[in-house]
């Protein structure tokens, strides 16, 4: 299955992680309208109090483009910027093997 995936690391100003989580929450309503968003997971680090991680997987590059160009995505990132302690780190990933990944209609 050819998909687009990445992990994103957001370093948050110390003591403001919960505030940042609330800023990010509206994205979960947005992705309900994105059939090409297969996985969208927000994590906090048990070792770093000031970090939020995302794992995202999209049906393809076009689905990621839909997500990244949404008004909600833009608005959330603008609200998040003042809470960051550094530039977000994004690592793009090629899927090698999987278990449990939702299969979009028409994909084998």
C-alpha positions in Angstrom: 0.0 0.0 0.0 1.5 3.3 -1.0 0.6 6.0 1.5 2.1 9.2 2.9 3.2 9.3 6.5 5.2 11.3 8.9 6.0 12.0 12.5 6.0 15.6 13.9 7.7 16.7 17.1 6.5 20.0 18.6 8.7 21.4 21.4 6.4 23.5 23.6 7.4 26.2 26.1 7.8 24.7 29.5 4.5 24.6 31.4 2.3 25.3 28.3 1.9 21.7 27.0 -1.8 21.4 28.1 -2.6 24.8 26.5 -0.9 23.6 23.3 -3.0 20.3 23.4 -6.2 22.4 23.5 -5.0 24.5 20.6 -4.4 21.3 18.6 -7.7 19.5 19.4 -9.8 21.2 16.7 -7.7 19.3 14.1 -9.5 16.1 15.2 -12.9 17.6 14.1 -11.2 18.7 10.8 -9.9 15.2 10.0 -13.4 13.8 10.3 -14.0 15.5 7.0 -10.9 14.1 5.4 -11.5 10.6 4.1 -7.9 10.3 3.0 -6.6 10.8 6.5 -6.0 7.2 7.7 -4.3 7.8 11.0 -4.0 11.0 13.0 -2.5 10.4 16.5 -1.4 13.0 19.1 1.0 11.8 21.8 2.7 13.3 24.7 6.1 12.2 25.8 6.5 10.5 29.2 10.1 11.6 29.2 9.8 15.2 28.0 7.2 17.4 29.7 7.4 20.0 26.9 6.9 17.8 23.8 3.9 16.8 21.7 4.3 14.2 19.0 2.0 13.5 16.0 1.9 10.4 13.9 0.0 10.9 10.7 -0.7 8.6 7.8 -2.6 9.6 4.6 -4.0 7.6 1.7 -1.6 9.4 -0.6 0.2 12.7 -1.3 -3.0 14.3 -2.5 -4.8 13.4 0.7 -2.0 15.0 2.7 -2.2 18.1 0.5 -5.9 18.4 1.3 -5.1 18.2 5.0 -2.2 20.6 4.9 -4.1 23.2 2.9 -7.2 23.3 5.1 -8.2 26.5 6.8 -8.3 24.6 10.1 -4.7 23.4 9.7 -3.5 26.9 9.0 -5.5 28.4 11.9 -4.3 25.8 14.4 -0.7 26.2 13.4 -0.9 30.0 13.7 -2.3 29.7 17.3 0.3 27.1 18.2 3.3 29.2 17.1 3.4 31.4 20.2 3.5 28.3 22.4 6.5 26.7 20.6 10.0 26.8 22.0 11.5 25.9 18.6 10.7 25.0 15.0 8.6 21.8 14.6 10.6 18.8 13.4 8.9 16.6 10.8 10.3 13.3 9.5 8.6 11.8 6.4 8.3 8.0 6.4 7.9 5.3 3.9 5.7 2.4 5.0 7.5 -1.0 4.9 5.0 -3.2 6.9 1.9 -2.6 8.9 -0.8 -4.1 11.0 -4.2 -2.5 11.6 -3.9 0.4 9.2 -7.3 1.2 7.7 -7.6 0.3 4.1 -9.3 2.9 1.9 -12.0 1.7 -0.5 -10.5 0.3 -3.7 -7.1 -0.5 -2.2 -5.9 -4.1 -1.8 
